[in-house]
């Protein structure tokens, strides 16, 4: 830590946040390093059930395709009075950008960047009138990331050390996508797949999903962890029948069957 900063902290002096601004992020597009394989594109392979899936049999129909900003395209830059800056990023374009600029920035600009709990409490309270989940949570995440990044740079420490330090416990990695053979070639040992099937597909969809999971289990072997993501695309009936069919394939977990807000579906599922 710089001596001047250490002196400031000892004297109880603050390091004020000068500005909090949303920014459009344009990532550099790298040239492919390998020749594309024949067959379906990765986006087509990874077509998945979505919350809208119960109303259509088209696996590519998704609110993500109908709205802007699903590609980590929104940044947040927090600038401190000494010129130090931090960066955070999120999704959903101008929607989250306006939340950052119009609601979150005004309540924390001019405050001490080291007042971690106060800053977070302020941004939660600033959005409490219309909820702190969904798109608001995306905006809050960008600001929170930028604040931690700025603090790490200011103190010349990695952020993980500010959050309690490293751990000796190694967490197993997994790769997500339906091109499991490619992920295996890349060296991954655990895998999560998407289900493109939803309630409109009925028993045919369950049959097709079982075929895909059976092939994936044979490919990765009995010792790899295999998971399945439904991304809020099921109803209670499908959520009951699908796990029963997939039980022989020893999946680690079935993820995200319902919308988080449809609590009655979780109640009905448990009752079944």
C-alpha positions as CSV (number, residue, x, y, z in Angstrom):
1,X,0.0,0.0,0.0
2,X,1.4,3.4,-0.9
3,X,2.7,5.3,2.2
4,X,0.6,8.4,1.5
5,X,-2.5,6.3,1.3
6,X,-1.7,4.5,4.5
7,X,-1.2,7.8,6.2
8,X,-4.6,9.0,4.9
9,X,-6.3,5.9,6.2
10,X,-4.7,6.2,9.6
11,X,-5.8,9.8,9.9
12,X,-9.3,8.7,9.0
13,X,-9.3,10.7,5.7
14,X,-11.6,9.4,2.9
15,X,-11.0,8.8,-0.8
16,X,-14.1,10.2,-2.5
17,X,-15.9,8.8,-5.5
18,X,-15.8,11.5,-8.1
19,X,-18.0,9.9,-10.7
20,X,-20.0,6.7,-11.5
21,X,-20.8,6.3,-15.2
22,X,-22.2,3.7,-17.5
23,X,-20.3,3.0,-20.7
24,X,-20.9,1.1,-23.9
25,X,-18.4,-1.8,-24.2
26,X,-17.1,-2.9,-27.5
27,X,-14.9,-6.0,-27.1
28,X,-12.3,-6.8,-29.7
29,X,-13.3,-9.7,-32.0
30,X,-10.5,-12.2,-32.2
31,X,-10.0,-14.2,-35.4
32,X,-10.8,-17.9,-35.1
33,X,-7.8,-20.0,-34.3
34,X,-9.3,-23.2,-35.7
35,X,-11.4,-24.1,-38.8
36,X,-15.1,-24.4,-38.0
37,X,-16.3,-27.9,-37.9
38,X,-19.1,-29.0,-40.3
39,X,-22.6,-29.2,-39.0
40,X,-24.6,-27.0,-36.7
41,X,-23.2,-23.8,-35.3
42,X,-22.5,-23.5,-31.6
43,X,-25.4,-21.2,-31.1
44,X,-27.7,-23.7,-32.8
45,X,-26.3,-26.6,-30.7
46,X,-26.9,-24.6,-27.6
47,X,-30.5,-23.7,-28.3
48,X,-32.2,-24.1,-24.9
49,X,-35.5,-24.0,-23.1
50,X,-36.4,-20.5,-21.8
51,X,-39.2,-19.0,-19.7
52,X,-41.1,-18.5,-23.0
53,X,-40.6,-22.1,-24.1
54,X,-43.9,-23.4,-22.8
55,X,-45.7,-21.3,-25.4
56,X,-43.8,-22.4,-28.5
57,X,-42.0,-25.4,-29.9
58,X,-39.3,-23.2,-31.4
59,X,-36.2,-23.6,-29.3
60,X,-34.7,-20.5,-30.7
61,X,-37.6,-18.3,-29.6
62,X,-36.4,-16.3,-26.6
63,X,-36.8,-12.9,-25.1
64,X,-33.0,-12.6,-25.3
65,X,-33.3,-12.6,-29.1
66,X,-36.0,-9.9,-28.9
67,X,-34.3,-7.4,-26.7
68,X,-30.9,-5.6,-26.9
69,X,-27.8,-6.1,-24.9
70,X,-27.3,-9.7,-24.0
71,X,-23.5,-9.8,-24.5
72,X,-21.9,-8.1,-21.5
73,X,-22.1,-4.9,-23.5
74,X,-22.6,-2.5,-20.6
75,X,-19.8,-1.2,-18.4
76,X,-19.6,0.9,-15.3
77,X,-16.6,3.1,-14.6
78,X,-16.0,4.4,-11.0
79,X,-13.5,7.2,-10.8
80,X,-11.9,8.3,-7.5
81,X,-10.5,11.8,-6.6
82,X,-6.9,10.7,-7.1
83,X,-7.6,9.4,-10.6
84,X,-7.9,5.7,-9.7
85,X,-10.7,4.0,-11.6
86,X,-12.5,0.7,-11.4
87,X,-14.5,-1.2,-14.0
88,X,-17.4,-3.5,-13.8
89,X,-19.6,-5.0,-16.5
90,X,-23.1,-6.4,-17.0
91,X,-25.8,-7.1,-19.6
92,X,-28.9,-5.5,-21.1
93,X,-27.6,-2.4,-22.7
94,X,-29.4,0.9,-22.2
95,X,-31.8,-0.4,-19.6
96,X,-29.0,-1.2,-17.1
97,X,-27.0,1.9,-18.2
98,X,-29.9,4.2,-17.3
99,X,-30.3,2.5,-13.9
100,X,-26.6,3.1,-13.2
101,X,-26.6,6.7,-14.4
102,X,-30.0,7.9,-13.1
103,X,-30.4,5.9,-9.8
104,X,-27.2,4.4,-8.5
105,X,-24.6,7.1,-9.4
106,X,-26.3,10.0,-7.6
107,X,-26.5,8.3,-4.2
108,X,-22.8,7.2,-4.0
109,X,-20.9,10.0,-5.8
110,X,-19.0,12.1,-3.3
111,X,-18.8,9.3,-0.8
112,X,-15.8,7.4,0.6
113,X,-15.0,4.4,-1.6
114,X,-13.9,2.5,1.5
115,X,-17.3,2.7,3.1
116,X,-18.2,-0.7,1.6
117,X,-21.3,-1.5,3.7
118,X,-22.7,2.0,3.4
119,X,-22.3,2.1,-0.4
120,X,-24.0,-1.2,-0.9
121,X,-26.8,-0.2,1.5
122,X,-27.3,3.0,-0.4
123,X,-27.7,1.4,-3.9
124,X,-30.1,-1.2,-2.5
125,X,-32.2,1.5,-0.9
126,X,-32.1,3.7,-4.0
127,X,-33.8,1.0,-6.0
128,X,-36.1,-0.5,-3.3
129,X,-39.1,1.4,-4.6
130,X,-39.2,-0.8,-7.7
131,X,-37.3,-3.9,-6.6
132,X,-33.7,-5.0,-6.4
133,X,-33.9,-8.1,-8.5
134,X,-34.0,-8.8,-12.3
135,X,-32.5,-5.9,-14.4
136,X,-31.9,-3.8,-11.3
137,X,-29.6,-6.6,-10.0
138,X,-27.6,-6.5,-13.2
139,X,-27.1,-2.7,-12.8
140,X,-26.1,-3.1,-9.1
141,X,-23.6,-5.8,-10.0
142,X,-21.8,-3.6,-12.5
143,X,-21.4,-0.8,-9.9
144,X,-20.4,-3.2,-7.1
145,X,-17.7,-4.8,-9.4
146,X,-16.4,-1.4,-10.3
147,X,-16.2,-0.3,-6.6
148,X,-14.2,-3.4,-5.7
149,X,-11.9,-3.0,-8.7
150,X,-11.2,0.6,-7.7
151,X,-10.5,-0.4,-4.1
152,X,-8.1,-3.1,-5.2
153,X,-6.2,-0.7,-7.4
154,X,-6.2,1.9,-4.7
155,X,-4.8,-0.4,-2.1
156,X,-2.6,-2.3,-4.6
157,X,-4.1,-5.6,-3.6
158,X,-6.0,-8.2,-5.5
159,X,-9.7,-8.1,-4.8
160,X,-9.8,-11.6,-3.5
161,X,-7.5,-10.6,-0.6
162,X,-9.9,-7.8,0.3
163,X,-12.7,-10.3,0.4
164,X,-11.0,-12.6,2.9
165,X,-8.0,-14.1,1.0
166,X,-7.3,-17.2,-0.9
167,X,-8.3,-20.7,0.0
168,X,-6.6,-24.0,-0.3
169,X,-9.8,-25.8,-1.3
170,X,-9.8,-26.4,-5.1
171,X,-13.2,-26.1,-6.8
172,X,-13.8,-28.4,-9.8
173,X,-14.4,-26.6,-13.0
174,X,-17.1,-27.5,-15.6
175,X,-17.9,-26.3,-19.1
176,X,-21.3,-25.4,-20.3
177,X,-22.8,-26.2,-23.7
178,X,-24.1,-29.0,-25.8
179,X,-20.9,-29.5,-27.8
180,X,-19.6,-31.8,-25.1
181,X,-17.2,-33.6,-27.4
182,X,-15.4,-30.3,-28.0
183,X,-15.3,-29.4,-24.4
184,X,-13.8,-32.8,-23.6
185,X,-11.1,-32.2,-26.2
186,X,-10.3,-28.9,-24.5
187,X,-9.5,-30.8,-21.3
188,X,-12.7,-30.3,-19.2
189,X,-13.6,-33.1,-16.9
190,X,-17.1,-32.0,-15.9
191,X,-19.9,-30.8,-18.1
192,X,-23.3,-28.9,-18.0
193,X,-25.7,-29.2,-20.9
194,X,-28.8,-27.3,-22.0
195,X,-32.2,-28.8,-22.6
196,X,-33.8,-27.4,-25.7
197,X,-37.1,-29.1,-24.8
198,X,-40.1,-27.7,-22.9
199,X,-43.7,-28.6,-22.0
200,X,-45.0,-28.2,-25.6
201,X,-42.7,-31.1,-26.7
202,X,-44.5,-33.5,-24.4
203,X,-43.2,-37.1,-24.1
204,X,-41.4,-36.8,-27.5
205,X,-39.2,-34.0,-25.9
206,X,-38.5,-36.2,-22.9
207,X,-37.5,-39.1,-25.1
208,X,-35.2,-36.9,-27.2
209,X,-33.6,-35.4,-24.1
210,X,-33.0,-38.8,-22.7
211,X,-31.2,-39.9,-25.9
212,X,-29.0,-36.8,-25.7
213,X,-28.1,-37.3,-22.0
214,X,-27.4,-41.0,-22.6
215,X,-25.0,-40.1,-25.4
216,X,-23.3,-37.5,-23.3
217,X,-22.9,-39.9,-20.4
218,X,-21.3,-42.5,-22.6
219,X,-19.0,-39.9,-24.0
220,X,-17.7,-38.4,-20.7
221,X,-17.7,-41.7,-18.8
222,X,-19.0,-42.7,-15.4
223,X,-16.6,-40.6,-13.3
224,X,-17.3,-37.1,-14.9
225,X,-19.9,-34.9,-13.3
226,X,-22.8,-34.2,-15.7
227,X,-25.4,-31.5,-15.2
228,X,-28.5,-30.2,-17.0
229,X,-29.9,-26.6,-17.3
230,X,-33.5,-26.0,-18.1
231,X,-33.3,-22.2,-17.7
232,X,-36.8,-21.7,-16.3
233,X,-38.4,-23.5,-19.2
234,X,-40.4,-26.2,-17.4
235,X,-43.8,-26.7,-15.9
236,X,-44.5,-29.0,-12.9
237,X,-45.6,-32.0,-15.0
238,X,-42.4,-31.9,-17.1
239,X,-40.3,-31.3,-14.0
240,X,-41.7,-34.4,-12.4
241,X,-41.4,-36.7,-15.3
242,X,-38.0,-35.6,-16.7
243,X,-35.8,-36.5,-13.6
244,X,-37.4,-39.9,-13.3
245,X,-36.3,-40.7,-16.9
246,X,-32.8,-39.3,-16.4
247,X,-32.1,-41.0,-13.1
248,X,-30.0,-43.9,-14.7
249,X,-27.5,-41.3,-15.9
250,X,-26.4,-40.1,-12.5
251,X,-26.7,-36.3,-13.1
252,X,-25.2,-34.1,-10.4
253,X,-28.1,-31.6,-10.6
254,X,-31.0,-30.5,-12.7
255,X,-30.9,-26.7,-12.7
256,X,-33.3,-23.9,-12.9
257,X,-36.6,-25.6,-13.7
258,X,-39.0,-22.7,-12.9
259,X,-39.2,-19.0,-12.6
260,X,-37.8,-17.8,-9.3
261,X,-41.1,-15.9,-8.6
262,X,-43.5,-18.8,-9.3
263,X,-43.3,-20.2,-5.7
264,X,-46.5,-22.2,-6.1
265,X,-44.7,-24.4,-8.8
266,X,-42.0,-25.3,-6.2
267,X,-44.7,-26.2,-3.7
268,X,-46.6,-28.4,-6.2
269,X,-43.3,-30.1,-7.3
270,X,-42.5,-31.0,-3.7
271,X,-46.0,-32.3,-3.2
272,X,-45.6,-34.6,-6.2
